[in-house]
Amino acid sequence: MKNLMTQFSYQVTYYENGDDAIAFLKKKKHEIDLVLWDYHMPNINGLEALKTIGKEMDLPVAND
């Protein structure tokens, strides 16, 4: 996915740990247009991340 996104000129930031990813999102929330999240990411699963992103960061979220 990272390669595909960079081919279309997106800046990609990748984290393997959910806590680090949330910390980054909180710090850079006004600079982010899109978040792709693995539902099985360590420390914070996808549903927890959606709740945090939607409530605390005022970023739009989509959940199927």
DOKOLNU-862873 format. One record per residue: residue number from 1; residue in one letter; x, y, z of N, C-alpha, C in turn. Coordinates in nm, 2 decimals, padded with zeros to 4 digits. Example, Ala and Ser with C-alpha at 12.3 -4.5 7.8 and 13.67 -1.06 7.14 Angstrom:
+-----+------+--------+--------+--------+--------+--------+--------+--------+--------+--------+
:  nr : rest :   n.c1 :   n.c2 :   n.c3 :  ca.c1 :  ca.c2 :  ca.c3 :   c.c1 :   c.c2 :   c.c3 :
+-----+------+--------+--------+--------+--------+--------+--------+--------+--------+--------+
:   1 :    A :  01.32 : -00.57 :  00.78 :  01.23 : -00.45 :  00.78 :  01.32 : -00.33 :  00.78 :
:   2 :    S :  01.28 : -00.22 :  00.71 :  01.37 : -00.11 :  00.71 :  01.29 :  00.00 :  00.79 :
+-----+------+--------+--------+--------+--------+--------+--------+--------+--------+--------+
***
This chain:
+-----+------+--------+--------+--------+--------+--------+--------+--------+--------+--------+
:  nr : rest :   n.c1 :   n.c2 :   n.c3 :  ca.c1 :  ca.c2 :  ca.c3 :   c.c1 :   c.c2 :   c.c3 :
+-----+------+--------+--------+--------+--------+--------+--------+--------+--------+--------+
:   1 :    M :  00.08 : -00.12 :  00.00 :  00.00 :  00.00 :  00.00 :  00.09 :  00.13 :  00.00 :
:   2 :    K :  00.19 :  00.12 :  00.08 :  00.28 :  00.24 :  00.08 :  00.34 :  00.27 : -00.05 :
:   3 :    N :  00.38 :  00.17 : -00.13 :  00.43 :  00.20 : -00.26 :  00.33 :  00.26 : -00.36 :
:   4 :    L :  00.21 :  00.21 : -00.35 :  00.10 :  00.26 : -00.43 :  00.07 :  00.40 : -00.40 :
:   5 :    M :  00.06 :  00.44 : -00.27 :  00.03 :  00.57 : -00.23 :  00.14 :  00.67 : -00.27 :
:   6 :    T :  00.26 :  00.63 : -00.26 :  00.37 :  00.72 : -00.30 :  00.38 :  00.74 : -00.45 :
:   7 :    Q :  00.34 :  00.64 : -00.52 :  00.33 :  00.65 : -00.67 :  00.23 :  00.76 : -00.71 :
:   8 :    F :  00.13 :  00.79 : -00.63 :  00.03 :  00.89 : -00.65 :  00.06 :  01.02 : -00.57 :
:   9 :    S :  00.19 :  01.03 : -00.53 :  00.24 :  01.16 : -00.47 :  00.19 :  01.18 : -00.33 :
:  10 :    Y :  00.14 :  01.08 : -00.26 :  00.10 :  01.10 : -00.12 :  00.22 :  01.08 : -00.03 :
:  11 :    Q :  00.23 :  01.16 :  00.07 :  00.33 :  01.14 :  00.17 :  00.28 :  01.04 :  00.27 :
:  12 :    V :  00.36 :  00.93 :  00.29 :  00.32 :  00.82 :  00.37 :  00.40 :  00.82 :  00.50 :
:  13 :    T :  00.33 :  00.80 :  00.61 :  00.40 :  00.78 :  00.74 :  00.35 :  00.65 :  00.79 :
:  14 :    Y :  00.44 :  00.56 :  00.83 :  00.40 :  00.43 :  00.87 :  00.45 :  00.40 :  01.01 :
:  15 :    Y :  00.36 :  00.34 :  01.09 :  00.39 :  00.30 :  01.22 :  00.35 :  00.15 :  01.24 :
:  16 :    E :  00.43 :  00.08 :  01.32 :  00.39 : -00.06 :  01.35 :  00.32 : -00.07 :  01.49 :
:  17 :    N :  00.32 :  00.04 :  01.56 :  00.26 :  00.04 :  01.70 :  00.15 :  00.14 :  01.70 :
:  18 :    G :  00.03 :  00.10 :  01.75 : -00.08 :  00.19 :  01.75 : -00.07 :  00.31 :  01.84 :
:  19 :    D :  00.00 :  00.30 :  01.95 :  00.02 :  00.41 :  02.04 :  00.11 :  00.52 :  01.97 :
:  20 :    D :  00.21 :  00.48 :  01.90 :  00.29 :  00.57 :  01.83 :  00.22 :  00.64 :  01.72 :
:  21 :    A :  00.13 :  00.57 :  01.65 :  00.05 :  00.62 :  01.54 : -00.05 :  00.72 :  01.59 :
:  22 :    I : -00.11 :  00.69 :  01.70 : -00.21 :  00.79 :  01.76 : -00.14 :  00.92 :  01.81 :
:  23 :    A : -00.02 :  00.90 :  01.87 :  00.05 :  01.02 :  01.91 :  00.09 :  01.11 :  01.79 :
:  24 :    F :  00.13 :  01.05 :  01.68 :  00.16 :  01.12 :  01.56 :  00.04 :  01.19 :  01.51 :
:  25 :    L : -00.08 :  01.12 :  01.50 : -00.20 :  01.18 :  01.45 : -00.24 :  01.30 :  01.54 :
:  26 :    K : -00.23 :  01.29 :  01.67 : -00.27 :  01.40 :  01.76 : -00.18 :  01.52 :  01.73 :
:  27 :    K : -00.05 :  01.50 :  01.71 :  00.04 :  01.61 :  01.68 :  00.02 :  01.67 :  01.55 :
:  28 :    K : -00.01 :  01.59 :  01.45 : -00.02 :  01.64 :  01.31 : -00.16 :  01.64 :  01.25 :
:  29 :    K : -00.26 :  01.64 :  01.34 : -00.40 :  01.62 :  01.29 : -00.45 :  01.72 :  01.18 :
:  30 :    H : -00.39 :  01.84 :  01.19 : -00.43 :  01.95 :  01.09 : -00.36 :  01.93 :  00.96 :
:  31 :    E : -00.27 :  01.84 :  00.95 : -00.19 :  01.82 :  00.83 : -00.22 :  01.69 :  00.76 :
:  32 :    I : -00.32 :  01.61 :  00.81 : -00.35 :  01.48 :  00.76 : -00.48 :  01.48 :  00.68 :
:  33 :    D : -00.48 :  01.42 :  00.57 : -00.60 :  01.41 :  00.48 : -00.66 :  01.27 :  00.48 :
:  34 :    L : -00.58 :  01.17 :  00.51 : -00.63 :  01.03 :  00.50 : -00.55 :  00.94 :  00.60 :
:  35 :    V : -00.62 :  00.85 :  00.67 : -00.56 :  00.76 :  00.76 : -00.61 :  00.62 :  00.72 :
:  36 :    L : -00.51 :  00.53 :  00.70 : -00.54 :  00.39 :  00.68 : -00.48 :  00.31 :  00.80 :
:  37 :    W : -00.57 :  00.23 :  00.86 : -00.53 :  00.17 :  00.98 : -00.56 :  00.02 :  00.98 :
:  38 :    D : -00.46 : -00.06 :  01.02 : -00.47 : -00.20 :  01.03 : -00.56 : -00.24 :  01.15 :
:  39 :    Y : -00.67 : -00.31 :  01.13 : -00.75 : -00.35 :  01.24 : -00.68 : -00.43 :  01.35 :
:  40 :    H : -00.57 : -00.49 :  01.31 : -00.50 : -00.58 :  01.41 : -00.36 : -00.52 :  01.45 :
:  41 :    M : -00.35 : -00.39 :  01.45 : -00.23 : -00.32 :  01.49 : -00.21 : -00.34 :  01.64 :
:  42 :    P : -00.08 : -00.36 :  01.68 : -00.05 : -00.38 :  01.83 : -00.09 : -00.26 :  01.91 :
:  43 :    N : -00.14 : -00.28 :  02.03 : -00.17 : -00.18 :  02.13 : -00.30 : -00.11 :  02.11 :
:  44 :    I : -00.34 : -00.07 :  01.99 : -00.47 : -00.01 :  01.97 : -00.53 : -00.07 :  01.84 :
:  45 :    N : -00.64 : -00.14 :  01.86 : -00.70 : -00.21 :  01.74 : -00.78 : -00.10 :  01.66 :
:  46 :    G : -00.83 : -00.15 :  01.54 : -00.89 : -00.06 :  01.45 : -01.01 :  00.01 :  01.50 :
:  47 :    L : -01.10 : -00.06 :  01.58 : -01.22 :  00.00 :  01.63 : -01.18 :  00.11 :  01.74 :
:  48 :    E : -01.09 :  00.08 :  01.82 : -01.04 :  00.18 :  01.92 : -00.98 :  00.30 :  01.85 :
:  49 :    A : -00.91 :  00.28 :  01.75 : -00.85 :  00.39 :  01.67 : -00.96 :  00.48 :  01.61 :
:  50 :    L : -01.06 :  00.42 :  01.55 : -01.17 :  00.49 :  01.49 : -01.23 :  00.58 :  01.59 :
:  51 :    K : -01.26 :  00.53 :  01.71 : -01.32 :  00.61 :  01.82 : -01.23 :  00.73 :  01.85 :
:  52 :    T : -01.11 :  00.70 :  01.88 : -01.01 :  00.81 :  01.92 : -01.00 :  00.91 :  01.81 :
:  53 :    I : -00.98 :  00.87 :  01.68 : -00.96 :  00.96 :  01.57 : -01.08 :  01.05 :  01.55 :
:  54 :    G : -01.20 :  00.99 :  01.56 : -01.33 :  01.06 :  01.54 : -01.36 :  01.16 :  01.65 :
:  55 :    K : -01.33 :  01.12 :  01.77 : -01.37 :  01.21 :  01.89 : -01.26 :  01.31 :  01.92 :
:  56 :    E : -01.14 :  01.27 :  01.93 : -01.03 :  01.35 :  01.98 : -00.96 :  01.44 :  01.88 :
:  57 :    M : -00.97 :  01.40 :  01.75 : -00.89 :  01.46 :  01.65 : -00.97 :  01.53 :  01.54 :
:  58 :    D : -01.10 :  01.52 :  01.55 : -01.19 :  01.59 :  01.46 : -01.15 :  01.56 :  01.31 :
:  59 :    L : -01.11 :  01.43 :  01.29 : -01.08 :  01.39 :  01.15 : -01.20 :  01.30 :  01.11 :
:  60 :    P : -01.24 :  01.31 :  00.98 : -01.35 :  01.22 :  00.94 : -01.31 :  01.07 :  00.94 :
:  61 :    V : -01.40 :  00.99 :  00.98 : -01.37 :  00.84 :  00.98 : -01.48 :  00.77 :  00.91 :
:  62 :    A : -01.44 :  00.66 :  00.85 : -01.54 :  00.57 :  00.78 : -01.52 :  00.43 :  00.83 :
:  63 :    N : -01.63 :  00.37 :  00.87 : -01.63 :  00.24 :  00.92 : -01.74 :  00.16 :  00.85 :
:  64 :    D : -01.70 :  00.04 :  00.80 : -01.79 : -00.05 :  00.73 : -01.86 : -00.13 :  00.83 :
+-----+------+--------+--------+--------+--------+--------+--------+--------+--------+--------+
***
